[in-house]
Amino acid sequence: MRIRRPKRIILDLNAEVIVDGKSYAGFIGNISDDGIYMKILSSGITADFHPGNSVDLKFQLPAGEKLNLPCIIKWVNKSVSNGHSYSMGLKIHSAPQEYKEFLSGRVRL
């Protein structure tokens, strides 16, 4: 059985993911020190999300800091029930200090 090591923090933050110069609006559902779960709802627009693709994730922390995180798509689930939606697991390349400080303020170590 595979066990997740990093503690996950449940959130609901608006975010934007940029793939190959195209921007898609979505929201972050949870975060950890090295990964992010996010969901993208695209009104009938089919996006080209594949594991291994590099993306830029842009969002604003509750305190107002705007972050741009370079990430790699680890997994993708696509749903076509009402338009298209994508759930994705992202691995963070290198988190900036603001992100680490945000995590340390929310996670008890």
N, C-alpha and C positions, 0 to 999 in steps of 0.2 A: 504494500500500500504506500502511495506517495503522500508525503506530508508537506504542507506549505510551511516554510520556516518564518518568513517575514510576517509580522502582524499586519492585518488589513484594517484600514479605517474606512468606514462607510461614509460616503459623501453624496452630495448632489450638486455638482458644480457644472455650469455651462462651459463648454470647451469647443475648440476648433482643431480639426486635424487636417494637415496639409500633406497631400500625396501627389507627387509629380506636378507640382504647381497648382493643383486644384484644391480648393478649401471645402470642407464638409463640417457642418455644425452638428454638435452632439452634446452629451453630458458624461461626466465622470461619475461612476457609481462607487468605486472604492480605489484606494491607493495603498501602496506599501513603500518601503525604502527603495525597491528596485523595479516595481511594476505598477501598472494602472489598468483597471477595467473600465472600458467606456462603451457607450452605445451611440450609434449614429442613426438618425431617422432621415432618409432621403426620399422625398416625394416622387417616387417613380424613377429617380435617377439611379442608374446602375453604376456603382463605384468599382474600382479595380483594387481591392484590398486582398493581399496575399501574404501568408506567413513569410517572413524574411525581408519584406519591404521596409525601407527606412521611411519614417514619417516625422513631421514636426508637430508637436502637440502644444497648443497655446491655450492658456486659461488664466483666470485671475483668482488668487487666494482670497479668502474672506476678509483679510486685513487690507486688501487692495493691491498687493504686489502682483504684477503681471509676469507670468513665467512662460518661457519657451523651452520645452524639453525635447531633445532629439531622442527618438525611440525606434524600436524595431517591432514589427507586428509578430507576435508569437503564435497567435491562433485567431481565427475568425469564424463566426457563425452568422449565416445569412438567413433572413426570414423574408418571405414575400407575401405574408397574409394581408397587410394593409399598406400597399406601396412596398418599399424596401427598407429593411432595417438591418443593421450590422452590429453585432456584439464582438468586441475585440479585447484581447489581452495584449498589452504593450509592455515591452521591457525597456527601461530607461537606460540610455547610453551612459550619461554622466549627469547626475542631478546637481543643480546649482545650490549654493549655500542657503538661499532663501527657502528652497524646497526642504532641505535637511532640517532647517530650524523649525519650519512648520510641522514636520513630522515629530520632531523631538518634543514639541510643545503639546502634541496630542496623544503621543504614545508613551506609556509608562514603561521604562526599560528595567 
